Each structure stands twice: as C-alpha cells, then as structure tokens.
C-alpha cells in the first residue's frame, strides 16, 4: 500500500461509514447522544457503549440517497445484541418502506462482526433472523451491498446474513465464515482445524479464497478510495442477478462433485469451482451416498414428522432431510425435518446438524413448493425443528456452510413473502446457525414445553471459551438475563413464541398428542392468513414482547423512525 493511500481497515466503524458516503453528507441516526444502550450488559458487570457498537448513517453515495450500517468490531467483537440488532433490522425495514413508496435508498452494510453477542445470546439470534428477512425483501428493490474488511471479519449468524446480499466486497485481509477457528477447534478438535495456524485460516476463509471461489464478488485493496469506488460500481450495474443463495441447483451440483473422504485443499476447491461454472447445470443432482440401512437412529425430528404424516414413509433425497406433502385438516402442507444420519458423507453432519448438504437440500424442497404453487393457493410449510447445531468442520468452512445455511433461510423467507404460511414446531434443540437456517424465518414459532427443548446461539462449552467465562458463570448470568438461558421458558419470555405447548409427550407422542399439535398447527396457519402480514413483525406485537421481552427492540425502532428522513 502506497504512502498516499488510507487504510479502510484501520478506521473505526464510524469513520468507515463517513468514508463510504459522499463528503459532507454523513448524518448519524440514533447516535451516541441519544443514550440508548444495552439494558442487558450492566446486569453482567459489562460496561455498555452508547451506540451499542452499530452506526447508522444517512447521506449520499455518488449523489444518490443512501443508508450505511457499520458495525464497530472494537466493541464486544462486533457482536449483535438486542439494541444493535434492532438498529440494523430497523434501518433495513425503513429502507424497504422507502422503496415501497417509490423513494429509492442505497443500502450498504460494513461488516466487522463475530456474530451473536453471547452475553445477550437469543436476542442476537432473533435480531439476525429479522435482519435476514429484511435483506431478502429489500433485495427485490435494490442491490444490497456488503463490505467485509477487518479486523474481525464476518462470522457466526452474520455470515449467514452476508450470504443473502446482492454483492459482497472483500479485502484480502478479511475473513468470512460461519464458525470461527476457535469454535471449530472446541467442537471438533485441533486435528480438524488448528486455530493457531493463521496461514491455514486465511487460505481457507480469507478474502482471496472467497473471491476465487465466488463467495465474494469483488476483491478490493485495503484503501478508502478503492472501497468507495467498488461500492459505487455495484450500484451502477444494470442487470439484476440472482443472489448466490438462490442458485440452489448450481451449488448442489458443485457439492455433488466433492469427495469429503479426501481432504480438499483450497487450491483444489478453486479449480473445482471454476470448472463447474462452465458446465450445464441440471436441477437433478446425484449424490454418491452410502447405502442407507433400513433402521436409522431415532430423534424427535424423525418421531414428529412420522407422527404428523400419519406414519406414512417420509420422502428424502438425502437421508438427513425428510419431507412429505400430507394433509393437515383439509389442506395439503409440506413438512420438513432434519434428522441424524450416521452414514452422511460429511463426518461433521451425522448427528442431526445442518451441514452443507442439509442447507442446500432444505432450500430445494422449499423452493419446489414456491414454484409448484405459483398459480394456486400457497400451501403451508411446516418446519419441524430438532437441530443440535450447524456442522463444525474444515470442509464445511472451505465449501461455504454459511451459504448453505443462508440458502435455507432465504428459501423459507421467500416462501413466506410469497404468501406461504411458514410455521415452526420446535420439538427438540434449536441451536445457532442451524435454527437460523431451519425454522427462524417462519411466520409463527410453536414449541413443546419440555426440558429437552432448548434454544440458544452456541453450545455451553464454546460459549464459555469465547466469552472467557466458566460454564457456572454463564449459568449464573442467565438468571439475570433470560436471553442467555437455554430452556424454552426463558426463550418464551422474549415474546417470540406463538404458543408454548404443555402436556405433550415429546419422544413417544400419543394419538391425542398428535391431534392436539395438528389442531394448534391449523390454528397457526389460520392466524397467519387472517393477519395477512408476511414479514416477521408479529414477533414484536405479542403481549410478552411489548411489556418486557422486546422493549428495547421496540424503543429503538420507534426512535429510529422519528429520525428517518431519507
């Protein structure tokens, strides 16, 4: 970098936002002097920040109205909590309203984030699902442009969000992946991914590798002028291209050519990607799967899809994603459930995790429904959720598990926006990126009231390592901040559940249990159609949300709207 260049990476979050906007046009919304801070950090003896680590700025880009969202990686690793998440989601929702009114605004997102702020956990996951929903809706009106530079990069649930963007600009210094190296090492062992090997990290998830394998659209120099130019040029493109998470056939075809029994190098993946780009892609994909035995391990996800389809045999293309069109009352619905497959070709996705194959396959089965129902009444889609986590592994990061999870989330969001009632039934675990992919984009979330039903952003062991706390300290903190707890009743207190269902046997449901759930599912579908609102705003309207669970989220959105003048 020449002496006359100014590093973009070395700027703080506010300076980056100023650098993207035309000189003299920066105007911050809901800034530090508005005094809205996280109400959850002081309860844990953590000093809050007056902007909660997110800068929202309006101004001009190449003379056109724009909104820039910039994450300050220096505060809590750029983690997303309730206030910061509401600022982001609220800004995107207001930009979407602008476009619906015929008043264009250019949205630009500057990433520097580790994902969910674990000190607020489920608030972060909730916010990220709402941010993703707004991106999918806004993308239909205007390019949504992201910049990933450093120092943190883009990880966790926010990497799933980034995968939904129209265009991504990266520097070679940046990193972009779902699971941080330390988390992979914690979950899968140092043999799977050595978090101290910096060369391995950048070769696997760094800017150059992501650009060469199509997960980033532009590789820009770490220079303010270069980043400005790259952002402006994306808005000058005339053609509308499908986002990568919509390109389901291509990525399923690409994955079908991977042999996970052999460790693929970054260079080998580059060659495979470039060769596959030039091939004719069929919507029919043949996987080299091991023979699936007649008896597969049971799980709550398997139990409940079988029960709800009246013990008919569920369909599958891969044995870990079951689906079936069956009657719910008098209408046909599509059920989808992720289940364990101990014979999965990807070793890290054998216990019910959402992995590479799972994410893209969920997307296929959801988009099939959208396509088939285009000229008829949109049928409901029921996501049965029992997912312990996303898959943690070297191949997963190299091959873009954040895009696989993003594809599933994108498909569910697209179905909901197309008028399909999307209902989630949590019967077991709903953890982290797996839940963001499978279940969190629904109109209504139902859950069984049972100690085996958990919702959270990360396993306790990994959360302890990342936050540098003991598991006991985390459990003590969850008593003060319910969003940190794993139990379903604590999650219900946030106000996002449509119904918490008691008195059901989750592992061996009776006929009466099944009928009860079917009746509640039918009621949820009817409620969606009666309300006729196909975004995620209903989660903010429940009594629990308004009175306590989402007070900060509602305050932020309200104050942001007062200052909005674009």
N, C-alpha and C positions, 0 to 999 in steps of 0.2 A: 504494500500500500504506500503510495507516494506521500510526501510531506504535506501536500496541498489537500489531501483527502481527509474527510472527517468520518471516523468510525461510527456506524449506526449502533453497533453492539455496545459500545462504551457509554451511550446515552442512557439516562434513566427513562422510565416509562412515559413520563410527562414530556420530556424532551423529544422522544421518538414521535409522539403524537404531533407535536409542534412541527417537527421536521417533515412529516408527510403532507401536512396542509400547506396551502399557498401562504407565503409570508404575510404576516399581519392579519390573518383571518381566524386564528385559533381562539375559540371561546369554550371554556370548560363548563360542563353541566354537572350539577351535583358534586361540586368540588370540595376541597378540604374545609372551607369556611362554612359549609352547610351543616357540618357537625354530625353527620350520620355515620356512626361507627358500628362495628360488630358488637351486638349485645352478648355474644357467647364467649368471646376471648377473655374478658376480665374475670369471668367466673372460674377461669383456669389459671389465673395469675399471669396472663399473657397481655402485654400492652397492645391495644388496638391501634390502627392507623386511621387518620381522619378521612382518607378516601377509600379505605379498605383494600388498597392495592390495585384499584382499577380506575383508569382515567377515561372519561367520556368527553369527547371534544367535537364540536361542530365547526365548520369552516368551509373552505373551497379546495377542490383538487382540480387543477387545470381550469379554474374558473367556474366549476360546477359544484353545487351544494353537496356536502359530504359529511359523514359521521365517522369518526375514528375512535375505536375502542382499543385501549392499550393496557396491557397487564404489567404491573411492576413486579418483576421477578425477585427483587430485593426484599419484598415483604412476604414472609411465610412461603417462600419458594414459588410465589405466583399462584398459590392455592386458591381455589374457588370456594367461598363460604356463602352464607345467605345474602349478605348485603352486596358483596362483589358480584355474585351470580345474578341477583335481581337487577343490578345496574346494567349488566351485559344484556340479559334477556329483555329487560325493559326498553333499552335503546334499540335493539333489533326489532322489537314489536312495534315501536313508534315509527321506525323507518318503513316497516311493512305497511303501516297505516298511511304513511305519506304516499307510497306508490299506489295504494288502492284509491286514493283521492286524486291521482294524476300529478303528484308533486314528487318527481324523482329525487333521490338522495343516494350518493355513492357510499356503500358501507365498506370500511377497511378495518381489519382486525389485526393487531400486533400481538402475537403470542410470545409469552415468556412464562411458562407455567408448568408445574409438576402435576396438575390435575386437581382433584378434590383436595380441599383443605381438611386434613384428617381431624383437626380439632373441632370441626363442625360436621364432618362426615356426611350424613344423609341430607343435610341442607345442600351440600355441594352436588351430590348426585341428582337431587331434584332439580336444582338450577341448571345443571348441564343438560338434562333431558329437555328442559324448556328452551334453552339456548339452541339446541339442535333442531327442535321443532320450528323455531323462528327462522333459522337458516334455510331449512328446506322450503318453507313458504316464501321467503324473500327471494330466494334463488330464481324463482319463476318470473320475477320482475326485473332483476338487475344482477350483474355479476357480483358475487360476494367474494371479496379478495382478502387473503390472509398473508401475513409476513411472519416467518419463523426465523429468528436470528439467534440470539443468545442473550444472556449467559445460560439460562436454564434450558431453553429449547421448548419443546411441546410434548407433554407426556400425559398419561392417565386418560380420564374421560374426556379431557380437552383435545386429545389427539383424535378421538372419535369424532368430536365436533369439527376439527380441522379437516378431516377426510370428507366432510359434506360440502366443503367450499367449492366455488366455481373454479378458482385459481389459487394456487399456493406459490409464494416466492420464498426461497430459502437461501441462506448463505452457506458456504462450505463449513463454517464453524458451528452451525446449528445441529441439533439432534432432534429426531422426530420418531416417536414410537409409543406404543401403548404402555408397556411395562418398563419401568426404569431398570437399569442393570442390577441395582442393589436388591430390588424386589424379586427379580428373576433368580438371583443367587440365593435369596432367602427361601423362595418357594421350590426351586428345582435343583439347587446345589451349584457349587462353583464349577463343577465339570460341565454344566450346561451353559453357564455364562459367568465369566470371571469379571466382576465389577471393577477390578483394579486395572484391567487391560484396556487402556484408553485407545490404543490403536484398533483393537477389535471393535470397540464401541462405535468409533467414527466410521470404520469400514462397513459396519452393519446398518447403522441408523443415522449416519451423518448426512449432511446436505448433498454432497456429491453422489453418494449411493442412491439417495432418494430421488434425485433428479434423473440419474441414469436409468432408473427402473420405473419412471413415470409417476412416482408418488409426490413429486413436486413439479410444477410447470416451468418455473424459471429459477436458474441458479445465478444469484446476483452477488456482486462484490460487496464486501463489508464497507460500504461507502454511502453516506447520506444521499448524495446526488444519484447514485446508481439505484438505490431503493426507490427514491421518488420517481425516477424515470420508469422503473419496472411497474410500479403501481399504476401510473398514468396510462401506460401502454395497454394494460389489461382491460381498461375501460374503453379503449379505442377499438377493440376487436369487435367486428360486426356480427360474426357468426355466433349462434348460441350452441354450445356443445354440451353433451350430457356429462354430468359430474361422474367421477370415477366410480362412486358408489352405486350409480345407476347401471354401470356396464357389467352386469352380472354374468352374462354369457362369456364375455372375454376372460374375466378373472377366474371363473370356474374352469374354463378351458386351460388357462395358464397353470392353475394348481394341479389339474389332472396330469400334467406332464412332469410333476415333481415326484421324485422318489425319496421320501423322508428317511428311509433306512440308510441312505448315504448322506453324510454332512455336506450340504451345498455351500460353496464359497460365495462371497459377494460377487466376484467376477463371473462365476458360473450363472448366477441369477441374472446379471446384466445381459449376458448372451442369450439366455432363455427368453427373457422379456422382449428383447429386440427381434428375435426370430419369430416369436409368437405374434407380434404386432402385424407382421406381414402375411399372416395366414387367414384363410377364410374361417370364420368362427361360427360353429353350429350351436343352436340352443340345446342340443342333446350332448351331454358330457358322459363319457365312460370312465369311471374310476377303476384303478387296479386295487380292488378290495379283497381282503382275505375272505374266505368262506365264512358266512355268518352262521353260527350254530343255532340250533332250534331253541336253546334255553339261554336267555340273556339275563344279566343281573337286574333285580327289581329296583325300582326307585319310585318316589312319589310321583314324579313326572310321568312314568310309564303307567303306574296304577291309575292315575286320574284320567289320562287320555283314553285308556281302555274302558274305564267305567263310563265316561261321558259319551263314548261312541257305542255303548251297549255291548261291550266286549266283542265287537267285530275286530277284524285284524287291521291295525293301522298300516297305512302306506309309508314307504320310505324310499329315497334314492340313496341316502347314506344311513346306516342303522342308528346313528345318534340323533337324527332329526325325524321324528314321527309326525305324520299329518294325516288328516282324514276329513272329508266332507260328510257331515252327518246332520240329522235333524235335531234342532233344539226347538221344542214345541212344534210349530207347524212349518218352520222355515229351515233351509239348509244353512249351515255355518261351516267354516273351516277351523278345525282345531290344529294347533301346532305345539309340539312339546320336544324339548331337548332331553335326551336320556343318556346314561352311561353306555359306552361301547368299548369293552376291554380289548377289542381287536382293531381299534382305529389305527389307521396308517400313521397318524401323528401321535407319538407317545404321550405328549403332554395334554391330550384331549381324550382321555379314556375313562374319566370318572364323572362325566356329565358336564364338563366345562364347555363353554362356547369357544371353539377354536376357528381355524381358517376355513375348513370345510363347512363347519356348522353355520358360521355367519353368512357365507355366500349362499348356502342352501336354504336357510330361512328366507333370505331375500328373494330367492327364486320362487318359493312356494307362496309368498305374499304377493309378489308381482303377477304371478299367474292369475290370482283372484281378481286383481285390478283389471287385467286385460280381458278376462273372461266376462266380467260384469260391466264392461264399458257401456253397453247399450241396454242394461236392465238394472233392476234394483240392486244396489251394492249389498252383498251379503256380509254378515258379521264375521269377524275373525277373532278367535279366542286363543290367546297365548297362555299356555299352562306353564308356570314357572317353578322350576326346581333346579337352579343352576348355582353350583358352588363358587364359580369364578370364571373369568376368561382363562384361556390356556397360557401358561408361562413357559417360554422356551426360546432358544436361539432361532430355530426355523420360523417360529411364529413372528418374531420381530423382523427378521430379514424379509419375509414374504408378505408383511403388511397386515398383521392381525387387526390393527386399528381400522383399516379399510374394510376388512371382513365384518367387524362389529358395526362399523358405520353403514355398511350396505344393508344389514338387517334393520337397523334403526331407521334408515332412510326409507326402506320399503314400508315399514309399519306407519311412519309419518305420512308417506304418500297415500297409503290406503285410507288413513283417517281423513286426510284433506280431500280425498275423492268421495267422501261420504260413507265409507265403510265404518260401522261401529266396531271399534277395536277394544276388546275387553281383556284385561289381565287377571288371571286367577293364580295367586301365589300359594302353592301348596307345600313348599319346602324352602330352600335357600334362594335368595335373590341378591347376589353379591356382585358389586363393582361393575366392570365393563360388560359382564355377561348380562346383567339386568338392564343396562343401558341399551344393549343390542336387542334383547328379547324380553319385552314387557313394559319398558318405561315410556314408550311412545303411545300408550293407549288412552282412549277417552276416559275409561273408568278402571280403577285398580281395586280388586277384591282380594282378600287374604283370609286364610284359615287362622283362627286364634289357637295357636299351639306352640309349645316351646321349641319345636323343631322348625318353625318358620322364622327366618332371620332376614333382615335387610341391612346391608352395610356397604361401605366403599372399599374395604380391604380386609383380609384375614387379620386376626388379632396379632399374630406373630410379626407380620410385615408392618402393620400399623405401628407396633411398638418400636421396630427398628427405625422406621422413617422419622417418627416423632421423637426418638431418643428417650422413650419412657418405658417403664416396665408394664407388663400386662395388668398388674394390680393397679398401677397408677391410671391406666386408661379406664379400667372399670370404675374406679373412684370418680374420675372426671365425668363419666357417663351419667352418674347420679345427679350431677348439676346441670348437664347439657344432654337432654334426651336424644338429640340427633346423633350423638356418638354411640349410643347403645345399639345392640344387635337385635333385641327382641321386638316382635311385631307390635306390641302395645306401645312401646316408645315411638316407633315409626308412625303408628296411627295418631299419636298426639300432635304430629305436624300438620294433620288435616288433609293429607293427600289420598287417603283411602276412601273409596265409595262405601265400602262395608267391610267390617271385621266380623267374621262368621264364627260363632261359637257352636259347640256341641257336635262337631263333625269328627269322625274317626279318620285321621289323615292317611293312615297306611293300609287300613282294611275297611274302606267305606261300605256301609250297608246300603241296601236299595233305597231306604228312606233318606240317607245322607246324599246319595246321588241325585235323588229327586229334588231335595232341598237346594242343592247347588244349581241344578238346571233351572229351577224357578227363579233363583237370585240372578243368574246369568240373563235369563229372559227379561227380568225387570231392569237390569242394567242396560241392555240393548234398547228397550223401550224408552228409558230415560234419556239416552243419547239422542234418539230420534225426536223425542219430544222437545228437547232443548235446542236441537239443530245447530249446535256450536261445535265446530270441528278442530278448534285449537285446544290447548291444554289449560285454558283459563278457569275451567270448573274447579281445578285443584285449589285455587285461591279463594273460592267462594263458599266453601264449606264453613259451618259454624266454628269448628275447631281451628281452621286456618285463619279466619277473621279475628277470633277472640285472642288467640295466643300463638298457634303453630306457625303462621306465616306473617305475623305483624310487621316484621322488618321488611319482608318482601313487598308487602302492600304499601308501606310507607315510602320505600324507595321508588316504586313505580309511580305513585301519586306525585311525589315531589319532582321526579324527572319529567313527567308530563307537563307540569306547571312551567318548567324552564325550557321546554321544547319549542323551538321557533325556527323551523327549517323549511 
